[in-house]
Amino acid sequence: MASKFTPKLFSWLILPTLLLISLYSLSLPLYTPTPKPKIPISSSCNLFKGKWISDPNRKPIYDESCPFHRNAWNCLRNQRENMGRINSWKWVPDKCDLARIDPVEFLSLMRNKNIGFVGDSLNENFLVSFLCILRVADSGAKKWKRKGAWRGAYFPKFNVTVAYHRAVLLAKYEWGFDKFPKETPLVFYKAGQPIQPPLEMFDGLKIVLENMIAYIEKELPEKTRKFWRLQSPRHFHGGDWNQNGSCTLDEPLDELQLDLWFDPRYDGVNKEARRLNHLIEEVLQGSNIRILDLTHLSEFRADAHPAIWLGKKDAVAVWGQDCMHWCLPGVPDTWVDILAQLINHYILETG
């Protein structure tokens, strides 16, 4: 799929990904942005490390009526419990402040530019949040479709296109019933020939990542700002997605719980994210791709998945609970705040 990427389409920003209630009024009050002076991010600021604090006055920027919603993630429409509580948590980074995105200001900065998301359904989850937030600044936003891209939106007031190319894999793969059958280990190929001796999974992934990064750096202009989103953590408790795993929690996890859920030493069902992130960070060193580390802040939020509120009859019986994707509005809105602040900082630096 990589050979179909068109650099002109994603001429400014590209975000590759690794891969692969009780009843109440559905209309939550919406947040109204207030102008704030642009302050450069200090060298001591780490937007990715911090804590969640409860802020009862915090409101979502958009609601269930956004036309870019995907039904299974539209937790307001699906009447997911505690949506007011889910959206009342504020991410506070260590030693700095994370401002909420101002959609008008952001689209003004991005005028006449293109933004590209490339990846799997987690990047689509991110995309939907992004589009619904930006639509607040341009109600004339239109769904966008072009050959070679899966979906997106055009904001005519600012001449900004946001495109999404669905690509769940970083390399070609011959599918079977089971993605990774133990009795027939994966064989990695290079230039059409099997690599000998056969590689273990993580060694093979490292080669795939190195080739993908080399391709991105070769094909996309130097001026293109590139981010690689690290893993979005899962929160299956008591079993995997097809083993009655559940995530009907009411509160975020506390910091002392995170290692029990995610540290590979404990061999839980959610252990892959940290292992994969270490490998990605290693391979990205020395490249011109910046890491968008959204894993740690998301690890806390076991309370914010669609879980059993999927908006479709019998969906849980067929597919199990969704403890992987995120309710919208919800955690991906904070991802958008971080991305917007990084872009604003980049523009201030480069003029």
C-alpha positions as a LaTeX table, in Angstrom:
\begin{tabular}{lrrr}
\hline
Residue & $x$ (\AA) & $y$ (\AA) & $z$ (\AA) \\
\hline
Met1 & 0.00 & 0.00 & 0.00 \\
Ala2 & 2.92 & 2.30 & 0.63 \\
Ser3 & 3.61 & 2.70 & $-3.07$ \\
Lys4 & 0.26 & 4.44 & $-3.48$ \\
Phe5 & 1.07 & 7.30 & $-1.12$ \\
Thr6 & 1.13 & 10.65 & $-2.89$ \\
Pro7 & 3.50 & 13.22 & $-1.33$ \\
Lys8 & 1.61 & 16.15 & $-2.88$ \\
Leu9 & $-1.55$ & 15.06 & $-1.09$ \\
Phe10 & 0.12 & 15.18 & 2.32 \\
Ser11 & 2.21 & 18.27 & 1.66 \\
Trp12 & 2.55 & 19.53 & 5.19 \\
Leu13 & 1.81 & 17.05 & 7.95 \\
Ile14 & 1.60 & 13.28 & 8.03 \\
Leu15 & 0.85 & 11.02 & 10.97 \\
Pro16 & 1.76 & 7.41 & 10.33 \\
Thr17 & 0.68 & 4.87 & 12.94 \\
Leu18 & 2.42 & 1.69 & 14.03 \\
Leu19 & 0.08 & $-0.77$ & 12.33 \\
Leu20 & $-0.83$ & $-2.09$ & 12.53 \\
Ile21 & $-25.11$ & 5.67 & 32.11 \\
Ser22 & $-27.66$ & 6.14 & 33.56 \\
Leu23 & $-30.02$ & 7.98 & 31.22 \\
Tyr24 & $-29.54$ & 11.72 & 30.99 \\
Ser25 & $-29.67$ & 14.45 & 28.37 \\
Leu26 & $-27.48$ & 13.50 & 25.42 \\
Ser27 & $-26.59$ & 17.11 & 24.69 \\
Leu28 & $-23.71$ & 18.06 & 26.96 \\
Pro29 & $-22.89$ & 21.77 & 27.20 \\
Leu30 & $-20.12$ & 22.60 & 24.79 \\
Tyr31 & $-16.82$ & 24.29 & 25.48 \\
Thr32 & $-16.31$ & 27.75 & 24.00 \\
Pro33 & $-12.66$ & 28.57 & 23.13 \\
Thr34 & $-11.22$ & 31.81 & 24.46 \\
Pro35 & $-8.20$ & 33.42 & 22.79 \\
Lys36 & $-4.88$ & 32.85 & 24.58 \\
Pro37 & $-1.46$ & 34.27 & 23.76 \\
Lys38 & 0.84 & 31.82 & 21.98 \\
Ile39 & 3.63 & 30.77 & 24.33 \\
Pro40 & 6.49 & 28.63 & 23.01 \\
Ile41 & 6.91 & 25.23 & 24.64 \\
Ser42 & 9.82 & 25.35 & 27.08 \\
Ser43 & 12.62 & 22.79 & 26.87 \\
Ser44 & 11.57 & 21.38 & 30.25 \\
Cys45 & 8.00 & 20.78 & 29.11 \\
Asn46 & 6.93 & 17.21 & 28.40 \\
Leu47 & 3.35 & 17.16 & 27.15 \\
Phe48 & 3.30 & 13.38 & 27.32 \\
Lys49 & 4.00 & 13.00 & 31.05 \\
Gly50 & 1.66 & 14.28 & 33.71 \\
Lys51 & $-1.61$ & 13.41 & 35.40 \\
Trp52 & $-5.36$ & 13.61 & 34.91 \\
Ile53 & $-7.27$ & 15.91 & 37.25 \\
Ser54 & $-11.03$ & 16.23 & 37.61 \\
Asp55 & $-12.44$ & 19.50 & 36.29 \\
Pro56 & $-16.26$ & 19.60 & 36.62 \\
Asn57 & $-16.38$ & 22.73 & 34.44 \\
Arg58 & $-14.67$ & 21.05 & 31.48 \\
Lys59 & $-17.03$ & 20.53 & 28.51 \\
Pro60 & $-16.65$ & 18.82 & 25.13 \\
Ile61 & $-16.11$ & 20.95 & 22.03 \\
Tyr62 & $-18.59$ & 18.93 & 19.91 \\
Asp63 & $-21.58$ & 16.67 & 20.46 \\
Glu64 & $-23.32$ & 13.61 & 18.99 \\
Ser65 & $-24.58$ & 15.55 & 15.94 \\
Cys66 & $-21.14$ & 15.87 & 14.29 \\
Pro67 & $-21.51$ & 14.38 & 10.77 \\
Phe68 & $-18.04$ & 12.81 & 10.89 \\
His69 & $-18.92$ & 10.47 & 13.77 \\
Arg70 & $-18.58$ & 6.73 & 13.39 \\
Asn71 & $-21.57$ & 5.10 & 15.03 \\
Ala72 & $-19.74$ & 2.69 & 17.34 \\
Trp73 & $-17.67$ & 5.52 & 18.86 \\
Asn74 & $-20.53$ & 8.01 & 19.22 \\
Cys75 & $-20.96$ & 7.29 & 22.91 \\
Leu76 & $-23.35$ & 10.19 & 23.50 \\
Arg77 & $-25.80$ & 8.88 & 20.92 \\
Asn78 & $-25.33$ & 5.33 & 22.21 \\
Gln79 & $-26.10$ & 6.52 & 25.75 \\
Arg80 & $-22.87$ & 5.29 & 27.29 \\
Glu81 & $-22.95$ & 5.69 & 31.05 \\
Asn82 & $-21.01$ & 8.50 & 32.73 \\
Met83 & $-20.15$ & 10.50 & 29.61 \\
Gly84 & $-20.24$ & 13.71 & 31.63 \\
Arg85 & $-17.70$ & 12.23 & 34.02 \\
Ile86 & $-15.54$ & 10.83 & 31.20 \\
Asn87 & $-15.23$ & 14.28 & 29.66 \\
Ser88 & $-14.58$ & 16.09 & 32.94 \\
Trp89 & $-10.96$ & 14.88 & 33.20 \\
Lys90 & $-8.19$ & 17.26 & 32.19 \\
Trp91 & $-4.66$ & 16.18 & 31.25 \\
Val92 & $-2.08$ & 18.30 & 33.10 \\
Pro93 & 1.50 & 17.82 & 31.83 \\
Asp94 & 4.47 & 18.11 & 34.14 \\
Lys95 & 6.04 & 21.58 & 34.28 \\
Cys96 & 3.81 & 23.18 & 31.61 \\
Asp97 & 0.26 & 23.82 & 30.52 \\
Leu98 & $-1.71$ & 22.09 & 27.77 \\
Ala99 & $-4.03$ & 24.60 & 26.14 \\
Arg100 & $-7.22$ & 23.40 & 24.51 \\
Ile101 & $-7.28$ & 23.78 & 20.77 \\
Asp102 & $-8.98$ & 26.86 & 19.39 \\
Pro103 & $-10.45$ & 25.55 & 16.10 \\
Val104 & $-10.63$ & 28.98 & 14.45 \\
Glu105 & $-7.07$ & 29.87 & 15.39 \\
Phe106 & $-5.75$ & 26.48 & 14.34 \\
Leu107 & $-7.42$ & 26.46 & 10.92 \\
Ser108 & $-6.25$ & 30.03 & 10.37 \\
Leu109 & $-2.67$ & 28.90 & 10.95 \\
Met110 & $-3.22$ & 25.97 & 8.60 \\
Arg111 & $-4.84$ & 28.00 & 5.83 \\
Asn112 & $-4.09$ & 26.59 & 2.33 \\
Lys113 & $-2.31$ & 23.55 & 3.79 \\
Asn114 & $-3.05$ & 19.82 & 3.83 \\
Ile115 & $-2.96$ & 17.38 & 6.73 \\
Gly116 & $-2.71$ & 13.63 & 6.29 \\
Phe117 & $-3.47$ & 10.76 & 8.65 \\
Val118 & $-2.24$ & 7.31 & 7.65 \\
Gly119 & $-3.03$ & 4.23 & 9.68 \\
Asp120 & $-5.53$ & 1.86 & 11.18 \\
Ser121 & $-8.83$ & 2.33 & 13.00 \\
Leu122 & $-7.12$ & 3.97 & 15.99 \\
Asn123 & $-5.87$ & 6.72 & 13.71 \\
Glu124 & $-9.39$ & 6.97 & 12.31 \\
Asn125 & $-10.61$ & 7.34 & 15.91 \\
Phe126 & $-8.08$ & 10.20 & 16.23 \\
Leu127 & $-9.19$ & 11.63 & 12.88 \\
Val128 & $-12.90$ & 11.74 & 13.79 \\
Ser129 & $-12.11$ & 13.70 & 16.95 \\
Phe130 & $-9.94$ & 16.08 & 14.91 \\
Leu131 & $-12.60$ & 16.64 & 12.24 \\
Cys132 & $-15.44$ & 17.16 & 14.74 \\
Ile133 & $-13.37$ & 19.72 & 16.66 \\
Leu134 & $-12.33$ & 21.64 & 13.53 \\
Arg135 & $-15.90$ & 21.68 & 12.21 \\
Val136 & $-16.80$ & 24.03 & 15.07 \\
Ala137 & $-14.82$ & 26.69 & 13.16 \\
Asp138 & $-16.35$ & 25.91 & 9.76 \\
Ser139 & $-19.88$ & 24.52 & 9.68 \\
Gly140 & $-19.56$ & 24.31 & 5.89 \\
Ala141 & $-17.02$ & 21.48 & 6.21 \\
Lys142 & $-17.68$ & 18.73 & 3.70 \\
Lys143 & $-16.85$ & 15.06 & 3.67 \\
Trp144 & $-13.91$ & 14.53 & 1.34 \\
Lys145 & $-12.98$ & 11.56 & $-0.80$ \\
Arg146 & $-10.24$ & 11.04 & $-3.35$ \\
Lys147 & $-8.75$ & 8.02 & $-5.07$ \\
Gly148 & $-5.89$ & 6.72 & $-2.97$ \\
Ala149 & $-7.34$ & 8.10 & 0.26 \\
Trp150 & $-10.08$ & 6.53 & 2.34 \\
Arg151 & $-11.90$ & 9.56 & 3.76 \\
Gly152 & $-11.43$ & 13.01 & 5.21 \\
Ala153 & $-12.89$ & 16.50 & 5.19 \\
Tyr154 & $-12.50$ & 19.82 & 3.39 \\
Phe155 & $-12.87$ & 23.11 & 5.28 \\
Pro156 & $-13.73$ & 25.68 & 2.58 \\
Lys157 & $-13.50$ & 28.74 & 4.81 \\
Phe158 & $-9.78$ & 28.06 & 5.28 \\
Asn159 & $-9.00$ & 25.95 & 2.19 \\
Val160 & $-7.71$ & 23.13 & 4.41 \\
Thr161 & $-8.00$ & 19.45 & 3.52 \\
Val162 & $-7.61$ & 16.71 & 6.11 \\
Ala163 & $-7.14$ & 13.31 & 4.47 \\
Tyr164 & $-7.09$ & 9.81 & 5.91 \\
His165 & $-5.50$ & 6.85 & 4.15 \\
Arg166 & $-6.45$ & 3.55 & 5.72 \\
Ala167 & $-3.37$ & 1.34 & 5.99 \\
Val168 & $-3.48$ & $-1.26$ & 8.74 \\
Leu169 & $-0.13$ & $-2.86$ & 7.83 \\
Leu170 & 3.39 & $-1.60$ & 7.31 \\
Ala171 & 4.26 & $-4.38$ & 4.86 \\
Lys172 & 2.44 & $-6.72$ & 2.49 \\
Tyr173 & 1.04 & $-9.77$ & 4.24 \\
Glu174 & $-0.58$ & $-12.96$ & 2.92 \\
Trp175 & $-3.57$ & $-13.39$ & 5.17 \\
Gly176 & $-4.80$ & $-16.63$ & 6.67 \\
Phe177 & $-7.58$ & $-17.35$ & 9.17 \\
Asp178 & $-5.18$ & $-16.65$ & 12.02 \\
Lys179 & $-2.85$ & $-13.69$ & 11.56 \\
Phe180 & 0.03 & $-15.29$ & 13.46 \\
Pro181 & $-0.43$ & $-19.09$ & 13.61 \\
Lys182 & 2.12 & $-20.68$ & 15.95 \\
Glu183 & 2.39 & $-23.85$ & 13.90 \\
Thr184 & 3.45 & $-21.92$ & 10.78 \\
Pro185 & 5.68 & $-19.03$ & 11.89 \\
Leu186 & 5.89 & $-15.89$ & 9.79 \\
Val187 & 8.44 & $-15.75$ & 7.00 \\
Phe188 & 9.85 & $-12.30$ & 6.24 \\
Tyr189 & 10.83 & $-11.42$ & 2.68 \\
Lys190 & 13.17 & $-8.81$ & 1.24 \\
Ala191 & 13.34 & $-8.08$ & $-2.50$ \\
Gly192 & 11.13 & $-11.10$ & $-3.10$ \\
Gln193 & 13.39 & $-13.54$ & $-1.28$ \\
Pro194 & 12.84 & $-15.06$ & 2.18 \\
Ile195 & 15.22 & $-13.78$ & 4.82 \\
Gln196 & 17.43 & $-16.56$ & 6.16 \\
Pro197 & 17.73 & $-17.63$ & 8.85 \\
Pro198 & 14.05 & $-16.94$ & 9.68 \\
Leu199 & 13.43 & $-13.94$ & 11.92 \\
Glu200 & 11.56 & $-13.83$ & 15.18 \\
Met201 & 8.55 & $-11.53$ & 15.29 \\
Phe202 & 10.24 & $-8.47$ & 16.81 \\
Asp203 & 13.34 & $-8.80$ & 14.65 \\
Gly204 & 11.10 & $-8.91$ & 11.59 \\
Leu205 & 9.11 & $-5.93$ & 12.81 \\
Lys206 & 12.33 & $-3.95$ & 13.26 \\
Ile207 & 13.27 & $-4.53$ & 9.60 \\
Val208 & 9.76 & $-3.55$ & 8.46 \\
Leu209 & 9.92 & $-0.36$ & 10.53 \\
Glu210 & 13.34 & 0.56 & 9.18 \\
Asn211 & 12.12 & 0.16 & 5.61 \\
Met212 & 8.92 & 2.12 & 6.29 \\
Ile213 & 10.83 & 5.01 & 7.87 \\
Ala214 & 13.33 & 5.08 & 4.99 \\
Tyr215 & 10.41 & 5.21 & 2.55 \\
Ile216 & 8.72 & 8.10 & 4.36 \\
Glu217 & 11.93 & 10.13 & 4.52 \\
Lys218 & 12.65 & 9.49 & 0.84 \\
Glu219 & 9.19 & 10.23 & $-0.54$ \\
Leu220 & 7.99 & 13.14 & 1.57 \\
Pro221 & 9.54 & 16.62 & 1.36 \\
Glu222 & 11.88 & 17.76 & 4.12 \\
Lys223 & 9.49 & 20.60 & 4.98 \\
Thr224 & 6.72 & 18.11 & 5.70 \\
Arg225 & 6.27 & 17.86 & 9.47 \\
Lys226 & 5.97 & 14.17 & 10.33 \\
Phe227 & 4.71 & 12.49 & 13.49 \\
Trp228 & 4.54 & 8.82 & 14.39 \\
Arg229 & 1.79 & 8.11 & 16.90 \\
Leu230 & 2.83 & 5.50 & 19.43 \\
Gln231 & 0.48 & 2.76 & 20.58 \\
Ser232 & $-2.99$ & 3.44 & 21.88 \\
Pro233 & $-3.32$ & 1.14 & 24.91 \\
Arg234 & $-6.09$ & $-1.40$ & 25.29 \\
His235 & $-7.94$ & $-1.96$ & 28.57 \\
Phe236 & $-9.28$ & $-5.51$ & 28.42 \\
His237 & $-9.80$ & $-6.76$ & 31.97 \\
Gly238 & $-10.32$ & $-10.44$ & 32.76 \\
Gly239 & $-9.55$ & $-11.68$ & 29.26 \\
Asp240 & $-8.86$ & $-10.57$ & 25.70 \\
Trp241 & $-11.51$ & $-9.20$ & 23.31 \\
Asn242 & $-12.71$ & $-12.71$ & 22.42 \\
Gln243 & $-12.36$ & $-14.07$ & 25.96 \\
Asn244 & $-14.97$ & $-11.96$ & 27.77 \\
Gly245 & $-12.58$ & $-9.06$ & 28.31 \\
Ser246 & $-14.38$ & $-6.11$ & 29.90 \\
Cys247 & $-13.86$ & $-2.37$ & 30.47 \\
Thr248 & $-17.01$ & $-1.06$ & 32.14 \\
Leu249 & $-15.02$ & 1.00 & 34.61 \\
Asp250 & $-16.15$ & 4.29 & 36.13 \\
Glu251 & $-12.83$ & 5.94 & 36.97 \\
Pro252 & $-9.37$ & 6.29 & 35.42 \\
Leu253 & $-6.66$ & 4.00 & 36.74 \\
Asp254 & $-4.23$ & 5.43 & 39.27 \\
Glu255 & $-0.51$ & 5.49 & 38.57 \\
Leu256 & 0.22 & 2.51 & 40.82 \\
Gln257 & $-2.09$ & 0.34 & 38.69 \\
Leu258 & $-0.46$ & 1.10 & 35.35 \\
Asp259 & 2.41 & $-1.40$ & 35.54 \\
Leu260 & 0.04 & $-4.18$ & 36.62 \\
Trp261 & $-1.97$ & $-3.55$ & 33.46 \\
Phe262 & 0.77 & $-2.76$ & 30.96 \\
Asp263 & 4.22 & $-3.88$ & 32.09 \\
Pro264 & 5.26 & $-6.92$ & 29.98 \\
Arg265 & 6.73 & $-8.53$ & 33.13 \\
Tyr266 & 3.19 & $-9.24$ & 34.33 \\
Asp267 & 2.17 & $-10.90$ & 31.05 \\
Gly268 & $-1.30$ & $-9.32$ & 30.97 \\
Val269 & $-3.52$ & $-9.04$ & 27.89 \\
Asn270 & $-2.51$ & $-5.39$ & 27.40 \\
Lys271 & 1.28 & $-5.84$ & 27.49 \\
Glu272 & 2.12 & $-5.31$ & 23.79 \\
Ala273 & 1.94 & $-1.50$ & 23.63 \\
Arg274 & 5.01 & $-0.76$ & 25.74 \\
Arg275 & 7.12 & $-3.44$ & 24.04 \\
Leu276 & 6.26 & $-2.11$ & 20.61 \\
Asn277 & 6.84 & 1.49 & 21.63 \\
His278 & 10.38 & 0.75 & 22.83 \\
Leu279 & 11.18 & $-0.76$ & 19.44 \\
Ile280 & 9.62 & 2.13 & 17.51 \\
Glu281 & 11.52 & 4.71 & 19.57 \\
Glu282 & 14.77 & 2.85 & 18.93 \\
Val283 & 14.24 & 2.70 & 15.17 \\
Leu284 & 13.09 & 6.33 & 14.88 \\
Gln285 & 16.29 & 7.68 & 16.43 \\
Gly286 & 18.14 & 9.82 & 13.90 \\
Ser287 & 15.15 & 10.14 & 11.56 \\
Asn288 & 13.22 & 13.35 & 10.85 \\
Ile289 & 10.00 & 11.83 & 12.17 \\
Arg290 & 8.87 & 13.10 & 15.55 \\
Ile291 & 7.35 & 10.75 & 18.11 \\
Leu292 & 3.79 & 11.51 & 19.21 \\
Asp293 & 3.77 & 9.58 & 22.47 \\
Leu294 & 0.12 & 9.32 & 23.44 \\
Thr295 & 0.47 & 5.96 & 25.19 \\
His296 & 1.21 & 6.92 & 28.79 \\
Leu297 & $-1.55$ & 9.50 & 29.17 \\
Ser298 & $-4.03$ & 7.07 & 27.60 \\
Glu299 & $-3.03$ & 4.17 & 29.86 \\
Phe300 & $-4.86$ & 5.81 & 32.76 \\
Arg301 & $-8.18$ & 6.02 & 30.92 \\
Ala302 & $-9.70$ & 2.56 & 31.32 \\
Asp303 & $-13.01$ & 4.35 & 31.86 \\
Ala304 & $-13.25$ & 5.92 & 28.40 \\
His305 & $-13.85$ & 3.11 & 25.88 \\
Pro306 & $-17.18$ & 2.32 & 24.16 \\
Ala307 & $-17.24$ & $-1.02$ & 26.08 \\
Ile308 & $-20.77$ & $-2.44$ & 25.69 \\
Trp309 & $-22.31$ & 0.78 & 24.30 \\
Leu310 & $-21.71$ & 0.11 & 20.61 \\
Gly311 & $-24.94$ & 1.40 & 19.09 \\
Lys312 & $-25.80$ & $-1.84$ & 17.31 \\
Lys313 & $-27.92$ & $-4.71$ & 18.53 \\
Asp314 & $-25.99$ & $-7.90$ & 19.35 \\
Ala315 & $-22.62$ & $-6.21$ & 18.60 \\
Val316 & $-21.16$ & $-7.29$ & 21.95 \\
Ala317 & $-22.39$ & $-10.87$ & 21.49 \\
Val318 & $-20.66$ & $-11.03$ & 18.10 \\
Trp319 & $-17.51$ & $-8.97$ & 18.64 \\
Gly320 & $-17.12$ & $-8.62$ & 22.39 \\
Gln321 & $-16.67$ & $-5.35$ & 24.27 \\
Asp322 & $-14.68$ & $-2.56$ & 22.61 \\
Cys323 & $-11.88$ & $-1.82$ & 25.05 \\
Met324 & $-9.54$ & $-0.67$ & 22.29 \\
His325 & $-11.16$ & 2.32 & 20.57 \\
Trp326 & $-12.24$ & 5.44 & 22.42 \\
Cys327 & $-15.54$ & 7.15 & 23.08 \\
Leu328 & $-16.04$ & 10.44 & 21.25 \\
Pro329 & $-15.99$ & 13.03 & 22.64 \\
Gly330 & $-13.31$ & 11.67 & 24.92 \\
Val331 & $-9.59$ & 10.89 & 25.22 \\
Pro332 & $-8.70$ & 11.52 & 21.53 \\
Asp333 & $-9.77$ & 15.14 & 22.04 \\
Thr334 & $-6.76$ & 15.50 & 24.35 \\
Trp335 & $-4.60$ & 13.91 & 21.64 \\
Val336 & $-5.84$ & 16.70 & 19.35 \\
Asp337 & $-4.94$ & 19.35 & 21.93 \\
Ile338 & $-1.38$ & 17.99 & 22.12 \\
Leu339 & $-1.00$ & 17.75 & 18.35 \\
Ala340 & $-2.27$ & 21.30 & 17.88 \\
Gln341 & 0.12 & 22.66 & 20.50 \\
Leu342 & 3.08 & 20.91 & 18.84 \\
Ile343 & 2.09 & 22.29 & 15.43 \\
Asn344 & 1.64 & 25.80 & 16.84 \\
His345 & 5.09 & 25.56 & 18.42 \\
Tyr346 & 6.60 & 24.38 & 15.15 \\
Ile347 & 5.07 & 27.30 & 13.25 \\
Leu348 & 6.36 & 29.75 & 15.86 \\
Glu349 & 9.83 & 28.26 & 15.51 \\
Thr350 & 9.93 & 28.28 & 11.73 \\
Gly351 & 7.84 & 31.34 & 10.99 \\
\hline
\end{tabular}
